[in-house]
Amino acid sequence: MIYSLTGELVYADTSMAAINVNGIAFQLDISLNTLQQLGPIGSTETLFTYMNFKQDGVDLIGFHDKAEKDAFQMLTGVSGVGPKAALAVLSEMDPARLTLAVAAGDYKAITRAKGVGPKVAQRIVLELKDKVAKNLDPGSASEAFVAAASVSASAGNSNAADAVGALVMLGYSQSEAAVAVGKLDASLSTEDMIKQALKQLA
């Protein structure tokens, strides 16, 4: 198995990258999240890899970091979720936001991924919720999860709850609103929280 590849980036688009390693260019399927982390053509890049064996061959899938690879493997462990759907989810949200959406039961945020409908998104939340809660280490939790936890911990703060509710009404998902509000000073008024959260989300 190939754990990772390090070499010169010779090509990249919204779904694929090519890494030249000692004269051999490896083609890897990637998410938009990984694409956004890559440097310019000609830069030296390291991508963690996963080999997807199919009837007609093998696909090599690349990830900018171990967290994304772990998230991909969790997603493909869900019944009915293949590599294509998993990459679509990770193109829509990074591992931190996926963790937050699953923990919050926010399946609607997952349906924003291309080709992922409500039934599949609900299955992802249902099958991964316990795994996410079990594996979450508070000492190394993502910024997004810490922000959401901050909102939950201060549930008595009606200003924060009202701000999250207002953002949801404006079209943001529960998890996106929780992340934005969770980063703010809890002493702010609801109006100020909404204004500052909108600036973050813009």
N, CA, C and O of each residue as an XYZ file, in Angstrom:
808
protein
N       0.837     -1.203      0.000
C       0.000      0.000      0.000
C       0.874      1.256      0.000
O       1.973      1.258      0.554
N       0.383      2.297     -0.612
C       1.111      3.571     -0.662
C       0.545      4.488      0.430
O      -0.630      4.853      0.384
N       1.370      4.858      1.403
C       0.914      5.683      2.521
C       0.823      7.152      2.131
O      -0.138      7.839      2.478
N       1.832      7.624      1.408
C       1.838      9.021      0.974
C       2.771      9.181     -0.218
O       3.601      8.316     -0.499
N       2.617     10.304     -0.913
C       3.485     10.635     -2.041
C       4.040     12.042     -1.849
O       3.303     12.954     -1.473
N       5.307     12.219     -2.101
C       5.927     13.545     -2.046
C       6.643     13.794     -3.363
O       7.489     13.004     -3.782
N       6.299     14.890     -4.005
C       6.929     15.195     -5.282
C       6.460     16.529     -5.824
O       5.841     17.323     -5.115
N       6.761     16.760     -7.080
C       6.408     18.031     -7.722
C       4.968     17.992     -8.246
O       4.565     17.055     -8.935
N       4.222     19.016     -7.908
C       2.861     19.137     -8.421
C       2.936     19.563     -9.881
O       3.426     20.649    -10.191
N       2.449     18.706    -10.780
C       2.535     19.031    -12.209
C       1.174     19.370    -12.810
O       1.097     19.919    -13.909
N       0.096     19.041    -12.084
C      -1.238     19.376    -12.590
C      -2.235     19.314    -11.440
O      -2.092     18.508    -10.520
N      -3.245     20.174    -11.505
C      -4.312     20.122    -10.500
C      -5.561     20.795    -11.051
O      -5.486     21.849    -11.682
N      -6.714     20.170    -10.801
C      -7.988     20.810    -11.107
C      -8.962     20.482     -9.984
O      -8.547     20.022     -8.919
N     -10.239     20.710    -10.208
C     -11.210     20.565     -9.124
C     -11.430     19.137     -8.651
O     -12.067     18.925     -7.619
N     -10.924     18.164     -9.375
C     -11.144     16.776     -8.953
C      -9.896     15.893     -9.005
O      -9.935     14.736     -8.585
N      -8.788     16.440     -9.521
C      -7.622     15.600     -9.706
C      -6.325     16.393     -9.592
O      -6.264     17.573     -9.937
N      -5.283     15.708     -9.096
C      -3.944     16.295     -9.049
C      -2.952     15.258     -9.551
O      -3.196     14.055     -9.451
N      -1.847     15.721    -10.086
C      -0.787     14.817    -10.539
C       0.507     15.214     -9.853
O       0.913     16.375     -9.900
N       1.155     14.243     -9.212
C       2.404     14.466     -8.483
C       3.519     13.676     -9.158
O       3.412     12.461     -9.321
N       4.591     14.367     -9.550
C       5.731     13.722    -10.188
C       6.708     13.265     -9.109
O       7.301     14.076     -8.398
N       6.860     11.949     -9.008
C       7.790     11.376     -8.028
C       8.875     10.627     -8.793
O       8.631      9.551     -9.337
N      10.062     11.199     -8.830
C      11.204     10.575     -9.512
C      10.894     10.201    -10.964
O      11.241      9.118    -11.434
N      10.234     11.123    -11.654
C       9.981     10.917    -13.067
C       8.678     10.209    -13.395
O       8.321     10.079    -14.566
N       7.960      9.748    -12.370
C       6.661      9.096    -12.590
C       5.576      9.992    -12.005
O       5.601     10.317    -10.817
N       4.616     10.391    -12.854
C       3.533     11.258    -12.404
C       2.340     10.408    -11.975
O       1.757      9.686    -12.784
N       1.989     10.503    -10.705
C       0.849      9.759    -10.159
C      -0.402     10.641    -10.212
O      -0.378     11.796     -9.787
N      -1.479     10.084    -10.734
C      -2.748     10.802    -10.788
C      -3.566     10.446     -9.551
O      -3.756      9.269     -9.244
N      -4.052     11.468     -8.840
C      -4.831     11.240     -7.632
C      -6.147     12.005     -7.686
O      -6.181     13.173     -8.074
N      -7.223     11.343     -7.298
C      -8.493     12.042     -7.125
C      -8.399     12.839     -5.833
O      -7.874     12.342     -4.837
N      -8.901     14.070     -5.837
C      -8.815     14.912     -4.639
C     -10.134     15.653     -4.415
O     -10.986     15.723     -5.301
N     -10.277     16.199     -3.214
C     -11.424     17.042     -2.884
C     -11.063     18.500     -3.130
O      -9.891     18.840     -3.290
N     -12.070     19.351     -3.158
C     -11.804     20.794     -3.272
C     -11.035     21.293     -2.056
O     -10.240     22.228     -2.153
N     -11.277     20.664     -0.915
C     -10.565     21.040      0.305
C      -9.056     20.852      0.122
O      -8.266     21.721      0.493
N      -8.668     19.720     -0.449
C      -7.241     19.462     -0.699
C      -6.709     20.396     -1.776
O      -5.599     20.913     -1.653
N      -7.484     20.616     -2.823
C      -7.048     21.520     -3.901
C      -6.694     22.901     -3.350
O      -5.697     23.503     -3.748
N      -7.523     23.393     -2.428
C      -7.306     24.728     -1.866
C      -6.044     24.805     -1.013
O      -5.524     25.891     -0.761
N      -5.555     23.648     -0.569
C      -4.352     23.625      0.265
C      -3.069     23.455     -0.544
O      -1.968     23.631     -0.022
N      -3.220     23.114     -1.816
C      -2.038     22.890     -2.651
C      -1.388     24.204     -3.074
O      -2.055     25.229     -3.215
N      -0.082     24.152     -3.270
C       0.643     25.311     -3.757
C       0.528     25.407     -5.273
O      -0.254     24.675     -5.879
N       1.293     26.295     -5.889
C       1.248     26.453     -7.354
C       1.903     25.274     -8.063
O       2.652     24.506     -7.459
N       1.610     25.146     -9.347
C       2.254     24.103    -10.151
C       3.768     24.271    -10.035
O       4.290     25.379    -10.156
N       4.459     23.167     -9.801
C       5.908     23.219     -9.620
C       6.333     23.137     -8.166
O       7.507     22.913     -7.872
N       5.380     23.317     -7.249
C       5.715     23.247     -5.824
C       5.847     21.793     -5.382
O       5.301     20.892     -6.019
N       6.562     21.574     -4.308
C       6.708     20.230     -3.749
C       5.572     19.979     -2.763
O       5.373     20.745     -1.820
N       4.845     18.917     -2.988
C       3.678     18.613     -2.165
C       3.750     17.187     -1.623
O       4.338     16.296     -2.237
N       3.136     16.998     -0.456
C       2.971     15.659      0.117
C       1.488     15.401      0.282
O       0.782     16.172      0.933
N       1.018     14.311     -0.309
C      -0.386     13.930     -0.171
C      -0.471     12.542      0.450
O       0.197     11.610      0.003
N      -1.301     12.411      1.488
C      -1.600     11.097      2.038
C      -2.512     10.387      1.031
O      -3.296     11.037      0.340
N      -2.413      9.087      0.950
C      -3.124      8.378     -0.115
C      -3.997      7.236      0.390
O      -3.784      6.672      1.463
N      -4.978      6.930     -0.429
C      -5.862      5.783     -0.193
C      -6.066      5.112     -1.547
O      -6.352      5.785     -2.537
N      -5.922      3.798     -1.595
C      -6.087      3.057     -2.847
C      -7.477      2.445     -2.890
O      -7.838      1.638     -2.034
N      -8.252      2.835     -3.891
C      -9.603      2.329     -4.062
C      -9.606      1.286     -5.176
O      -9.448      1.617     -6.352
N      -9.787      0.026     -4.794
C      -9.761     -1.063     -5.767
C     -11.147     -1.239     -6.383
O     -12.143     -1.363     -5.670
N     -11.198     -1.249     -7.723
C     -12.448     -1.417     -8.451
C     -12.315     -2.590     -9.416
O     -11.224     -3.128     -9.607
N     -13.423     -2.976    -10.016
C     -13.392     -4.093    -10.968
C     -12.525     -3.781    -12.178
O     -11.872     -4.662    -12.738
N     -12.530     -2.498    -12.577
C     -11.789     -2.138    -13.794
C     -10.455     -1.452    -13.506
O      -9.856     -0.858    -14.402
N      -9.990     -1.531    -12.262
C      -8.690     -0.940    -11.962
C      -8.589     -0.416    -10.544
O      -9.344     -0.817     -9.658
N      -7.643      0.487    -10.347
C      -7.393      1.053     -9.024
C      -7.325      2.571     -9.127
O      -6.643      3.116     -9.995
N      -8.034      3.239     -8.240
C      -7.955      4.697     -8.160
C      -7.106      5.068     -6.954
O      -7.227      4.468     -5.886
N      -6.247      6.062     -7.136
C      -5.448      6.579     -6.028
C      -6.075      7.899     -5.601
O      -6.268      8.796     -6.422
N      -6.389      8.014     -4.330
C      -7.049      9.212     -3.817
C      -6.079      9.926     -2.876
O      -5.455      9.299     -2.019
N      -5.960     11.241     -3.045
C      -4.994     12.002     -2.268
C      -5.648     12.968     -1.288
O      -6.722     13.509     -1.549
N      -4.980     13.173     -0.156
C      -5.492     14.054      0.898
C      -4.379     14.952      1.408
O      -3.240     14.517      1.578
N      -4.721     16.209      1.648
C      -3.711     17.156      2.106
C      -3.193     16.806      3.496
O      -2.022     17.040      3.796
N      -4.052     16.248      4.347
C      -3.595     15.883      5.689
C      -4.265     14.594      6.160
O      -5.211     14.105      5.542
N      -3.755     14.058      7.263
C      -4.249     12.787      7.793
C      -5.701     12.912      8.246
O      -6.467     11.954      8.145
N      -6.078     14.081      8.742
C      -7.447     14.272      9.230
C      -8.457     14.060      8.110
O      -9.505     13.451      8.323
N      -8.144     14.564      6.914
C      -9.069     14.402      5.803
C      -9.134     12.936      5.364
O     -10.204     12.431      5.027
N      -7.995     12.265      5.372
C      -7.996     10.846      5.012
C      -8.834     10.046      6.003
O      -9.609      9.175      5.607
N      -8.678     10.342      7.288
C      -9.463      9.648      8.317
C     -10.959      9.906      8.122
O     -11.776      8.996      8.261
N     -11.309     11.158      7.796
C     -12.710     11.505      7.572
C     -13.257     10.751      6.360
O     -14.393     10.278      6.372
N     -12.439     10.646      5.323
C     -12.833      9.922      4.109
C     -13.121      8.458      4.435
O     -14.128      7.902      3.995
N     -12.237      7.846      5.202
C     -12.415      6.435      5.538
C     -13.637      6.222      6.431
O     -14.314      5.200      6.318
N     -13.922      7.170      7.311
C     -15.133      7.083      8.120
C     -16.370      7.166      7.235
O     -17.322      6.404      7.405
N     -16.342      8.099      6.290
C     -17.489      8.281      5.398
C     -17.735      7.045      4.538
O     -18.876      6.609      4.386
N     -16.670      6.482      3.976
C     -16.843      5.311      3.107
C     -17.216      4.072      3.916
O     -17.594      3.050      3.343
N     -17.114      4.152      5.230
C     -17.552      3.059      6.092
C     -19.058      3.077      6.317
O     -19.626      2.127      6.856
N     -19.694      4.158      5.905
C     -21.152      4.278      6.030
C     -21.804      3.552      4.859
O     -21.391      3.727      3.713
N     -22.809      2.746      5.138
C     -23.468      1.986      4.070
C     -24.049      2.925      3.014
O     -24.766      3.875      3.329
N     -23.724      2.638      1.760
C     -24.240      3.440      0.660
C     -23.405      4.646      0.304
O     -23.767      5.393     -0.604
N     -22.295      4.860      0.993
C     -21.421      6.005      0.707
C     -20.114      5.505      0.093
O     -19.294      4.878      0.764
N     -19.940      5.793     -1.189
C     -18.730      5.380     -1.878
C     -17.694      6.486     -1.911
O     -17.939      7.576     -1.395
N     -16.536      6.222     -2.512
C     -15.463      7.220     -2.586
C     -15.898      8.538     -3.227
O     -15.505      9.613     -2.773
N     -16.716      8.449     -4.291
C     -17.154      9.666     -4.985
C     -17.988     10.551     -4.073
O     -17.789     11.765     -4.025
N     -18.925      9.940     -3.346
C     -19.773     10.704     -2.426
C     -18.958     11.258     -1.266
O     -19.189     12.382     -0.820
N     -17.999     10.465     -0.774
C     -17.164     10.913      0.343
C     -16.332     12.128     -0.062
O     -16.190     13.075      0.712
N     -15.781     12.099     -1.281
C     -15.007     13.251     -1.762
C     -15.909     14.462     -1.966
O     -15.483     15.598     -1.759
N     -17.154     14.223     -2.371
C     -18.097     15.329     -2.547
C     -18.372     16.012     -1.211
O     -18.431     17.239     -1.132
N     -18.539     15.207     -0.164
C     -18.775     15.764      1.177
C     -17.565     16.572      1.628
O     -17.711     17.668      2.170
N     -16.364     16.028      1.402
C     -15.140     16.709      1.835
C     -14.786     17.890      0.941
O     -13.932     18.705      1.287
N     -15.441     17.978     -0.201
C     -15.282     19.161     -1.049
C     -16.161     20.288     -0.525
O     -15.871     21.467     -0.731
N     -17.234     19.913      0.153
C     -18.177     20.895      0.692
C     -17.766     21.374      2.073
O     -17.992     22.534      2.418
N     -17.169     20.503      2.862
C     -16.774     20.866      4.229
C     -15.498     20.138      4.631
O     -15.283     18.987      4.249
N     -14.659     20.812      5.399
C     -13.427     20.174      5.856
C     -13.754     19.216      7.009
O     -14.883     19.229      7.500
N     -12.803     18.390      7.453
C     -13.082     17.417      8.509
C     -13.634     18.033      9.788
O     -14.485     17.433     10.444
N     -13.163     19.220     10.148
C     -13.647     19.862     11.373
C     -15.136     20.179     11.274
O     -15.898     19.923     12.206
N     -15.539     20.734     10.143
C     -16.960     21.067      9.975
C     -17.825     19.814      9.810
O     -18.980     19.798     10.233
N     -17.277     18.786      9.208
C     -18.001     17.520      9.107
C     -18.237     16.947     10.508
O     -19.335     16.494     10.829
N     -17.196     16.975     11.327
C     -17.315     16.494     12.700
C     -18.400     17.257     13.442
O     -19.226     16.668     14.138
N     -18.387     18.560     13.286
C     -19.373     19.403     13.947
C     -20.782     19.100     13.451
O     -21.711     19.002     14.253
N     -20.951     18.949     12.137
C     -22.274     18.676     11.571
C     -22.816     17.343     12.077
O     -23.992     17.233     12.425
N     -21.951     16.334     12.115
C     -22.378     15.013     12.593
C     -22.740     15.074     14.072
O     -23.778     14.562     14.489
N     -21.872     15.707     14.862
C     -22.122     15.790     16.304
C     -23.400     16.554     16.623
O     -24.096     16.247     17.590
N     -23.700     17.559     15.791
C     -24.889     18.379     16.009
C     -26.134     17.783     15.347
O     -27.234     18.311     15.508
N     -25.964     16.686     14.604
C     -27.090     16.086     13.908
C     -27.574     16.929     12.735
O     -28.724     16.819     12.311
N     -26.683     17.774     12.215
C     -27.049     18.712     11.153
C     -26.863     18.063      9.780
O     -25.907     18.364      9.065
N     -27.779     17.178      9.425
C     -27.647     16.467      8.145
C     -27.866     17.395      6.951
O     -27.375     17.123      5.855
N     -28.602     18.490      7.161
C     -28.878     19.400      6.046
C     -27.591     20.037      5.514
O     -27.476     20.311      4.320
N     -26.622     20.269      6.410
C     -25.345     20.831      5.961
C     -24.637     19.853      5.026
O     -23.954     20.266      4.089
N     -24.804     18.552      5.286
C     -24.143     17.532      4.473
C     -24.807     17.415      3.106
O     -24.151     17.051      2.130
N     -26.103     17.720      3.025
C     -26.805     17.615      1.735
C     -26.333     18.662      0.733
O     -26.698     18.595     -0.441
N     -25.533     19.619      1.170
C     -24.990     20.610      0.246
C     -23.934     19.996     -0.667
O     -23.591     20.564     -1.704
N     -23.427     18.841     -0.276
C     -22.440     18.147     -1.109
C     -23.120     17.627     -2.371
O     -24.232     17.102     -2.307
N     -22.470     17.767     -3.493
C     -23.039     17.362     -4.785
C     -23.366     15.869     -4.793
O     -22.512     15.030     -4.507
N     -24.612     15.556     -5.123
C     -25.016     14.161     -5.248
C     -25.375     13.476     -3.948
O     -25.655     12.277     -3.942
N     -25.372     14.212     -2.839
C     -25.698     13.620     -1.537
C     -27.075     14.113     -1.095
O     -27.249     15.279     -0.743
N     -28.035     13.214     -1.121
C     -29.402     13.571     -0.762
C     -29.669     13.439      0.724
O     -28.798     13.000      1.474
N     -30.879     13.819      1.164
C     -31.239     13.778      2.588
C     -31.100     12.398      3.225
O     -30.631     12.286      4.358
N     -31.504     11.341      2.505
C     -31.437      9.995      3.088
C     -30.001      9.586      3.383
O     -29.703      9.047      4.449
N     -29.113      9.849      2.422
C     -27.699      9.497      2.622
C     -27.092     10.358      3.731
O     -26.337      9.860      4.566
N     -27.423     11.649      3.734
C     -26.892     12.551      4.761
C     -27.361     12.129      6.145
O     -26.581     12.159      7.097
N     -28.615     11.741      6.269
C     -29.139     11.284      7.555
C     -28.445     10.004      7.995
O     -28.183      9.810      9.182
N     -28.145      9.125      7.031
C     -27.445      7.881      7.358
C     -26.029      8.178      7.846
O     -25.538      7.534      8.773
N     -25.373      9.161      7.217
C     -24.027      9.549      7.645
C     -24.056     10.023      9.101
O     -23.226      9.614      9.913
N     -25.010     10.881      9.416
C     -25.125     11.389     10.790
C     -25.418     10.247     11.762
O     -24.796     10.151     12.820
N     -26.364      9.388     11.400
C     -26.773      8.292     12.273
C     -25.633      7.319     12.561
O     -25.426      6.915     13.705
N     -24.888      6.942     11.501
C     -23.846      5.934     11.667
C     -22.531      6.477     12.223
O     -21.728      5.725     12.776
N     -22.312      7.787     12.076
C     -21.031      8.347     12.529
C     -21.106      9.094     13.857
O     -20.074      9.409     14.450
N     -22.321      9.380     14.326
C     -22.454     10.211     15.521
C     -21.724      9.617     16.718
O     -20.993     10.322     17.413
N     -21.918      8.321     16.961
C     -21.265      7.674     18.101
C     -19.757      7.621     17.925
O     -19.010      7.796     18.888
N     -19.301      7.378     16.679
C     -17.859      7.322     16.422
C     -17.216      8.678     16.668
O     -16.143      8.766     17.264
N     -17.878      9.734     16.205
C     -17.348     11.084     16.381
C     -17.247     11.418     17.864
O     -16.233     11.949     18.317
N     -18.299     11.108     18.621
C     -18.311     11.409     20.054
C     -17.249     10.592     20.796
O     -16.603     11.095     21.715
N     -17.075      9.335     20.394
C     -16.118      8.451     21.058
C     -14.679      8.847     20.789
O     -13.830      8.791     21.678
N     -14.413      9.250     19.548
C     -13.040      9.552     19.138
C     -12.608     10.978     19.408
O     -11.424     11.298     19.293
N     -13.552     11.843     19.765
C     -13.205     13.244     19.968
C     -12.344     13.417     21.213
O     -12.750     13.023     22.307
N     -11.187     13.990     21.059
C     -10.273     14.276     22.164
C     -10.351     15.767     22.463
O      -9.889     16.578     21.659
N     -10.935     16.153     23.623
C     -11.078     17.572     23.924
C      -9.763     18.330     23.875
O      -9.751     19.531     23.606
N      -8.654     17.645     24.132
C      -7.375     18.324     24.141
C      -6.897     18.686     22.752
O      -6.030     19.545     22.595
N      -7.460     18.031     21.734
C      -7.028     18.328     20.366
C      -8.219     18.558     19.447
O      -8.117     18.404     18.230
N      -9.351     18.928     20.041
C     -10.560     19.142     19.251
C     -10.354     20.274     18.275
O      -9.590     21.205     18.529
N     -11.041     20.183     17.158
C     -10.915     21.214     16.150
C     -11.479     22.531     16.636
O     -12.302     22.569     17.551
N     -11.033     23.603     16.021
C     -11.530     24.931     16.357
C     -13.042     24.985     16.210
O     -13.737     25.589     17.027
N     -13.543     24.345     15.157
C     -14.983     24.364     14.908
C     -15.746     23.682     16.030
O     -16.777     24.182     16.481
N     -15.237     22.535     16.485
C     -15.962     21.808     17.524
C     -15.881     22.559     18.855
O     -16.849     22.602     19.614
N     -14.721     23.147     19.124
C     -14.579     23.929     20.349
C     -15.568     25.085     20.352
O     -16.177     25.389     21.377
N     -15.724     25.725     19.199
C     -16.659     26.843     19.094
C     -18.081     26.389     19.374
O     -18.829     27.060     20.085
N     -18.448     25.246     18.810
C     -19.803     24.736     19.030
C     -19.997     24.340     20.477
O     -21.056     24.569     21.062
N     -18.962     23.741     21.049
C     -19.047     23.344     22.455
C     -19.231     24.565     23.342
O     -19.925     24.511     24.357
N     -18.605     25.664     22.949
C     -18.741     26.901     23.706
C     -20.190     27.366     23.739
O     -20.682     27.824     24.770
N     -20.869     27.244     22.597
C     -22.278     27.627     22.546
C     -23.107     26.700     23.416
O     -23.992     27.149     24.145
N     -22.819     25.397     23.340
C     -23.581     24.428     24.117
C     -23.364     24.632     25.611
O     -24.300     24.536     26.404
N     -22.106     24.918     25.989
C     -21.783     25.088     27.395
C     -22.477     26.308     27.987
O     -22.775     26.346     29.181
N     -22.730     27.301     27.147
C     -23.379     28.519     27.629
C     -24.823     28.576     27.134
O     -25.329     29.624     26.734
N     -25.474     27.391     27.176
C     -26.840     27.321     26.663
C     -27.763     28.291     27.390
O     -28.793     28.714     26.867
N     -27.358     28.632     28.624
C     -28.179     29.562     29.384
C     -28.090     30.973     28.848
O     -28.893     31.830     29.216
N     -27.132     31.222     27.988
C     -26.976     32.547     27.406
C     -27.968     32.688     26.262
O     -27.732     32.216     25.150
N     -29.077     33.345     26.557
C     -30.132     33.464     25.550
C     -29.675     34.283     24.353
O     -30.170     34.083     23.245
N     -28.727     35.213     24.561
C     -28.232     36.017     23.442
C     -27.580     35.128     22.384
O     -27.830     35.284     21.188
N     -26.741     34.194     22.840
C     -26.064     33.286     21.919
C     -27.082     32.393     21.211
O     -27.004     32.193     19.999
N     -28.025     31.865     21.967
C     -29.041     30.989     21.384
C     -29.886     31.758     20.372
O     -30.199     31.245     19.298
N     -30.254     32.990     20.721
C     -31.065     33.803     19.806
C     -30.285     34.132     18.535
O     -30.841     34.143     17.437
N     -28.972     34.402     18.702
C     -28.140     34.734     17.544
C     -28.030     33.536     16.604
O     -28.127     33.689     15.386
N     -27.829     32.349     17.165
C     -27.759     31.141     16.349
C     -29.080     30.939     15.608
O     -29.096     30.636     14.415
N     -30.188     31.113     16.335
C     -31.498     30.960     15.712
C     -31.719     31.931     14.571
O     -32.280     31.567     13.537
N     -31.274     33.180     14.757
C     -31.439     34.201     13.717
C     -30.611     33.848     12.485
O     -31.071     34.024     11.357
N     -29.406     33.358     12.694
C     -28.546     32.993     11.568
C     -29.124     31.817     10.792
O     -29.023     31.761      9.567
N     -29.727     30.883     11.514
C     -30.365     29.744     10.851
C     -31.524     30.234      9.983
O     -31.720     29.750      8.868
N     -32.290     31.197     10.503
C     -33.401     31.760      9.739
C     -32.909     32.487      8.481
O     -33.628     32.591      7.488
N     -31.671     32.987      8.546
C     -31.092     33.684      7.402
C     -30.533     32.724      6.348
O     -30.051     33.145      5.297
N     -30.609     31.427      6.652
C     -30.195     30.444      5.662
C     -28.932     29.667      5.978
O     -28.548     28.769      5.228
N     -28.272     30.011      7.103
C     -27.063     29.268      7.476
C     -27.451     27.997      8.220
O     -28.508     27.937      8.848
N     -26.597     26.985      8.148
C     -26.900     25.736      8.846
C     -26.663     25.919     10.342
O     -25.985     26.852     10.772
N     -27.234     25.010     11.121
C     -27.075     25.058     12.577
C     -25.596     25.024     12.953
O     -25.155     25.762     13.834
N     -24.834     24.161     12.280
C     -23.420     24.028     12.621
C     -22.628     25.281     12.252
O     -21.773     25.717     13.023
N     -22.901     25.867     11.079
C     -22.207     27.092     10.676
C     -22.495     28.222     11.660
O     -21.595     28.965     12.051
N     -23.766     28.341     12.054
C     -24.151     29.392     13.000
C     -23.481     29.176     14.350
O     -23.017     30.129     14.977
N     -23.429     27.925     14.796
C     -22.815     27.618     16.095
C     -21.328     27.939     16.096
O     -20.795     28.467     17.071
N     -20.663     27.611     14.984
C     -19.228     27.905     14.878
C     -18.985     29.413     14.985
O     -18.130     29.860     15.749
N     -19.750     30.188     14.210
C     -19.556     31.640     14.183
C     -19.845     32.275     15.538
O     -19.055     33.083     16.027
N     -20.962     31.917     16.140
C     -21.352     32.509     17.429
C     -20.437     32.035     18.555
O     -20.144     32.783     19.487
N     -19.992     30.787     18.458
C     -19.126     30.236     19.502
C     -17.794     30.940     19.632
O     -17.143     30.839     20.671
N     -17.374     31.652     18.596
C     -16.093     32.368     18.626
C     -16.213     33.762     19.256
O     -15.208     34.441     19.467
N     -17.445     34.180     19.554
C     -17.671     35.553     20.010
C     -17.701     35.674     21.524
O     -17.871     34.687     22.240
N     -17.535     36.893     21.993
C     -17.625     37.211     23.418
C     -19.060     36.983     23.881
O     -19.994     37.562     23.327
N     -19.234     36.141     24.897
C     -20.576     35.794     25.363
C     -21.337     36.978     25.956
O     -22.553     36.912     26.139
N     -20.618     38.058     26.255
C     -21.284     39.211     26.877
C     -21.918     40.144     25.839
O     -22.608     41.095     26.205
N     -21.690     39.880     24.564
C     -22.242     40.738     23.522
C     -23.762     40.616     23.463
O     -24.334     39.603     23.865
N     -24.400     41.658     22.958
C     -25.844     41.608     22.759
C     -26.142     40.703     21.573
O     -25.260     40.401     20.770
N     -27.396     40.274     21.473
C     -27.785     39.419     20.355
C     -27.513     40.102     19.025
O     -27.003     39.477     18.095
N     -27.850     41.377     18.933
C     -27.658     42.130     17.698
C     -26.192     42.175     17.291
O     -25.848     41.967     16.128
N     -25.318     42.456     18.289
C     -23.886     42.522     17.982
C     -23.344     41.150     17.583
O     -22.492     41.039     16.701
N     -23.854     40.102     18.248
C     -23.417     38.744     17.897
C     -23.773     38.421     16.452
O     -22.968     37.863     15.707
N     -24.998     38.784     16.072
C     -25.438     38.511     14.704
C     -24.567     39.265     13.704
O     -24.138     38.698     12.699
N     -24.309     40.539     13.978
C     -23.504     41.362     13.067
C     -22.098     40.780     12.905
O     -21.600     40.638     11.788
N     -21.463     40.445     14.034
C     -20.088     39.924     13.964
C     -20.033     38.535     13.345
O     -19.086     38.198     12.635
N     -21.062     37.729     13.621
C     -21.103     36.386     13.039
C     -21.278     36.472     11.518
O     -20.679     35.697     10.773
N     -22.100     37.418     11.069
C     -22.296     37.586      9.624
C     -21.013     37.992      8.934
O     -20.760     37.593      7.797
N     -20.189     38.794      9.624
C     -18.906     39.196      9.041
C     -18.006     37.974      8.854
O     -17.305     37.859      7.849
N     -18.032     37.061      9.831
C     -17.234     35.837      9.724
C     -17.716     34.963      8.579
O     -16.921     34.367      7.853
N     -19.032     34.898      8.433
C     -19.622     33.975      7.454
C     -19.626     34.528      6.038
O     -19.837     33.788      5.078
N     -19.392     35.833      5.908
C     -19.431     36.471      4.574
C     -18.314     35.947      3.679
O     -18.194     36.370      2.529
